[in-house]
C-alpha cells in the first residue's frame, strides 16, 4: 500500500468514510467537525452526503450522518 500524500488524503478519507460498513448498511457515521474541516473539508463532506441522499446532523462538535434516504423523525 502506498503512503497517503496530502494531495490525495482528503479524497482517500472521503472514500473510506462513505464506503465503511455503516454507510453501506444504512447505519450511522459520526465524525468530529474539526477532523472533517482539517482532513476533508466541510463543503466536500456535505456534498458527498447530499449526493448519496443521506441525512446530515450536527450536534455540539460532531457531524452525524444517517446513512439512508428514508424519513427521519426527531423524538426529543
Backbone as a chain_set.jsonl record, in Angstrom:
{"seq": "XXXXXXXXXXXXXXXXXXXXXXXXXXXXXXXXXXXXXXXXXXXXXXXXXXXXXXXXXXXXXXXXXXXXXXXXXXXX", "coords": {"N": [[0.841, -1.18, 0.0], [0.559, 2.205, -0.845], [1.937, 5.125, 0.687], [-0.167, 7.703, 2.031], [-0.495, 10.697, 0.423], [-0.572, 14.268, 1.014], [-1.945, 15.513, -1.028], [-3.835, 13.683, -1.999], [-5.089, 12.765, 0.241], [-7.508, 13.756, 1.336], [-9.496, 12.933, -0.468], [-9.112, 10.196, -0.228], [-9.866, 9.788, 2.492], [-12.564, 10.587, 2.38], [-13.581, 8.608, 0.667], [-13.076, 6.358, 2.294], [-14.71, 6.882, 4.54], [-17.325, 6.933, 3.445], [-17.518, 4.43, 2.348], [-17.481, 2.696, 4.348], [-18.675, 0.036, 6.471], [-20.898, 0.883, 7.981], [-21.953, 2.946, 6.395], [-22.741, 1.592, 4.124], [-24.618, -0.152, 5.041], [-26.78, 1.238, 5.941], [-26.586, 2.504, 8.403], [-25.13, 4.564, 10.953], [-22.795, 7.238, 10.826], [-20.307, 8.908, 12.626], [-18.456, 11.826, 13.092], [-15.902, 14.064, 14.146], [-16.303, 17.548, 13.808], [-14.118, 19.254, 13.614], [-12.158, 17.463, 12.699], [-13.239, 16.761, 10.201], [-13.178, 19.304, 8.94], [-10.399, 19.709, 8.861], [-9.264, 17.414, 7.562], [-10.859, 16.722, 5.33], [-12.645, 18.727, 4.502], [-15.4, 20.732, 4.958], [-17.378, 21.495, 3.04], [-16.985, 19.631, 0.943], [-17.497, 17.238, 2.315], [-20.195, 17.587, 3.093], [-21.346, 17.771, 0.543], [-20.844, 15.202, -0.481], [-22.372, 13.596, 1.256], [-24.896, 14.634, 0.677], [-25.158, 13.991, -2.079], [-25.477, 11.261, -1.879], [-27.903, 11.181, -0.751], [-28.155, 11.041, 1.994], [-28.811, 11.798, 5.46], [-27.664, 14.593, 7.237], [-26.619, 15.543, 10.354], [-25.888, 17.924, 12.919], [-24.381, 18.106, 16.026], [-23.273, 19.642, 18.86], [-19.865, 19.338, 18.697], [-19.808, 17.507, 16.641], [-20.481, 15.763, 13.567], [-23.17, 13.887, 12.439], [-24.027, 11.327, 10.372], [-26.756, 9.942, 8.928], [-27.183, 7.091, 7.334], [-29.088, 6.592, 5.175], [-31.853, 7.242, 2.976], [-34.401, 7.491, 3.822], [-37.277, 8.754, 5.679], [-36.91, 10.81, 8.627], [-37.624, 11.219, 12.038], [-37.503, 13.402, 14.641], [-37.487, 12.639, 17.975], [-37.107, 13.625, 20.608]], "CA": [[0.0, 0.0, 0.0], [1.324, 3.434, -0.93], [1.603, 6.111, 1.724], [-1.149, 8.709, 1.63], [0.065, 12.039, 0.306], [-1.511, 15.319, 1.39], [-2.768, 15.864, -2.176], [-4.956, 12.771, -2.192], [-5.581, 12.237, 1.509], [-8.908, 14.113, 1.583], [-10.324, 12.027, -1.275], [-8.961, 8.886, 0.407], [-10.696, 9.741, 3.695], [-13.972, 10.608, 1.96], [-13.897, 7.262, 0.183], [-13.096, 5.45, 3.438], [-15.882, 7.167, 5.375], [-18.582, 6.587, 2.794], [-17.556, 3.027, 1.943], [-17.468, 1.913, 5.583], [-19.828, -0.855, 6.642], [-22.041, 1.671, 8.459], [-22.539, 3.696, 5.277], [-23.343, 0.682, 3.143], [-25.674, -0.93, 5.698], [-27.85, 2.11, 6.399], [-26.392, 2.806, 9.813], [-24.778, 5.93, 11.317], [-21.379, 7.609, 10.88], [-20.098, 10.088, 13.471], [-17.108, 12.367, 12.956], [-15.643, 15.389, 14.699], [-16.333, 18.614, 12.815], [-12.735, 19.707, 13.429], [-11.483, 16.477, 11.855], [-13.779, 16.945, 8.843], [-12.624, 20.552, 8.406], [-8.958, 19.566, 8.657], [-8.868, 16.32, 6.673], [-11.702, 16.54, 4.151], [-13.302, 19.962, 4.102], [-16.823, 20.644, 5.268], [-18.178, 21.556, 1.814], [-16.872, 18.35, 0.239], [-18.174, 16.232, 3.126], [-21.629, 17.816, 2.959], [-21.735, 17.443, -0.832], [-20.818, 13.74, -0.625], [-23.545, 13.084, 1.967], [-26.083, 15.071, -0.08], [-25.244, 13.186, -3.307], [-25.974, 9.928, -1.516], [-29.219, 11.414, -0.166], [-28.09, 10.744, 3.414], [-29.171, 12.903, 6.353], [-26.514, 15.094, 7.981], [-26.993, 16.251, 11.578], [-24.787, 18.484, 13.689], [-24.621, 18.233, 17.444], [-22.038, 20.11, 19.518], [-18.713, 19.36, 17.794], [-19.866, 16.283, 15.847], [-21.426, 15.524, 12.487], [-23.75, 12.546, 12.427], [-24.607, 11.027, 9.067], [-27.687, 8.815, 8.93], [-26.841, 6.56, 6.008], [-30.212, 6.146, 4.353], [-32.596, 8.41, 2.485], [-35.76, 7.458, 4.347], [-37.651, 9.853, 6.555], [-36.401, 10.84, 9.997], [-38.47, 11.965, 12.958], [-36.818, 13.712, 15.892], [-38.421, 12.3, 19.05], [-36.902, 14.583, 21.701]], "C": [[0.886, 1.242, 0.0], [0.96, 4.357, 0.224], [0.654, 7.161, 1.165], [-0.454, 10.065, 1.569], [-0.993, 13.062, 0.686], [-2.442, 15.666, 0.235], [-3.98, 14.952, -2.315], [-5.566, 12.285, -0.889], [-7.045, 12.58, 1.749], [-9.838, 13.21, 0.775], [-10.28, 10.61, -0.703], [-9.878, 8.773, 1.622], [-12.177, 9.78, 3.363], [-14.407, 9.229, 1.49], [-13.997, 6.272, 1.331], [-14.354, 5.635, 4.291], [-17.147, 6.626, 4.726], [-18.604, 5.18, 2.189], [-17.48, 2.107, 3.159], [-18.746, 1.084, 5.693], [-21.068, -0.086, 7.087], [-22.737, 2.383, 7.307], [-23.249, 2.775, 4.299], [-24.49, -0.122, 3.729], [-26.807, -0.067, 6.231], [-27.759, 2.482, 7.857], [-26.022, 4.277, 10.003], [-23.258, 6.088, 11.315], [-21.285, 8.863, 11.728], [-18.656, 10.527, 13.326], [-17.04, 13.751, 13.592], [-15.652, 16.419, 13.572], [-14.928, 19.139, 12.564], [-11.96, 18.754, 12.528], [-11.932, 16.629, 10.41], [-13.182, 18.196, 8.209], [-11.154, 20.395, 8.032], [-8.625, 18.556, 7.556], [-9.614, 16.278, 5.346], [-12.213, 17.866, 3.605], [-14.807, 19.805, 4.247], [-17.685, 20.632, 4.01], [-18.154, 20.233, 1.056], [-17.617, 17.24, 0.978], [-19.693, 16.353, 2.978], [-22.112, 17.429, 1.566], [-21.799, 15.933, -1.044], [-22.041, 13.126, 0.062], [-24.827, 13.427, 1.198], [-26.27, 14.242, -1.362], [-25.797, 11.794, -3.04], [-27.378, 9.977, -0.907], [-29.287, 10.952, 1.29], [-28.524, 11.982, 4.193], [-27.936, 13.3, 7.158], [-27.009, 15.937, 9.15], [-25.737, 16.819, 12.216], [-25.225, 18.581, 15.133], [-23.301, 18.545, 18.124], [-20.912, 20.143, 18.49], [-18.656, 18.127, 16.887], [-20.835, 16.421, 14.671], [-21.895, 14.091, 12.615], [-24.415, 12.373, 11.074], [-25.485, 9.793, 9.233], [-27.673, 8.291, 7.498], [-28.013, 5.861, 5.329], [-30.999, 7.382, 3.958], [-34.043, 8.426, 2.955], [-36.039, 8.613, 5.289], [-37.055, 9.678, 7.951], [-37.354, 11.671, 10.829], [-37.689, 12.165, 14.252], [-37.796, 13.509, 17.026], [-38.296, 13.245, 20.249], [-35.51, 15.118, 21.648]], "O": [[1.852, 1.32, 0.759], [-0.182, 4.372, 0.682], [0.677, 7.465, -0.028], [0.11, 10.522, 2.563], [-2.185, 12.754, 0.681], [-3.585, 16.065, 0.456], [-5.05, 15.411, -2.713], [-6.482, 11.463, -0.914], [-7.768, 11.763, 2.319], [-10.866, 12.769, 1.289], [-11.292, 9.908, -0.694], [-10.589, 7.779, 1.771], [-12.97, 9.083, 3.996], [-15.473, 8.741, 1.867], [-14.9, 5.435, 1.351], [-14.981, 4.661, 4.708], [-17.944, 5.944, 5.371], [-19.6, 4.783, 1.585], [-17.422, 0.885, 3.018], [-19.764, 1.403, 5.078], [-22.171, -0.369, 6.621], [-23.966, 2.421, 7.247], [-24.261, 3.157, 3.711], [-25.264, -0.719, 2.98], [-27.705, -0.576, 6.903], [-28.782, 2.752, 8.486], [-26.54, 5.142, 9.296], [-22.528, 5.195, 11.745], [-22.09, 9.782, 11.573], [-17.738, 9.712, 13.422], [-18.012, 14.506, 13.572], [-15.078, 16.188, 12.509], [-14.576, 19.44, 11.424], [-11.185, 19.198, 11.681], [-11.107, 16.626, 9.496], [-12.729, 18.154, 7.065], [-10.718, 20.897, 6.995], [-7.781, 18.833, 6.705], [-9.056, 15.84, 4.339], [-12.211, 18.095, 2.396], [-15.404, 18.865, 3.724], [-18.626, 19.844, 3.916], [-19.191, 19.768, 0.581], [-18.281, 16.407, 0.36], [-20.388, 15.36, 2.767], [-23.175, 16.824, 1.425], [-22.707, 15.438, -1.712], [-22.675, 12.229, -0.494], [-25.731, 12.598, 1.088], [-27.386, 13.842, -1.693], [-26.499, 11.221, -3.874], [-27.963, 8.942, -0.59], [-30.34, 10.525, 1.765], [-28.593, 13.081, 3.641], [-27.241, 12.44, 7.698], [-27.727, 16.919, 8.962], [-24.65, 16.259, 12.07], [-26.31, 19.08, 15.431], [-22.327, 17.805, 17.982], [-20.987, 20.891, 17.515], [-17.583, 17.746, 16.42], [-21.86, 17.097, 14.762], [-21.099, 13.188, 12.871], [-25.262, 13.174, 10.679], [-25.008, 8.73, 9.63], [-28.102, 8.977, 6.569], [-27.929, 4.69, 4.959], [-30.825, 8.449, 4.547], [-34.825, 9.278, 2.534], [-35.132, 9.361, 5.652], [-36.743, 8.57, 8.389], [-37.838, 12.709, 10.378], [-37.264, 11.196, 14.881], [-38.846, 14.15, 17.044], [-39.309, 13.619, 20.838], [-35.132, 15.94, 22.483]]}, "num_chains": 1, "name": "protein.A"}
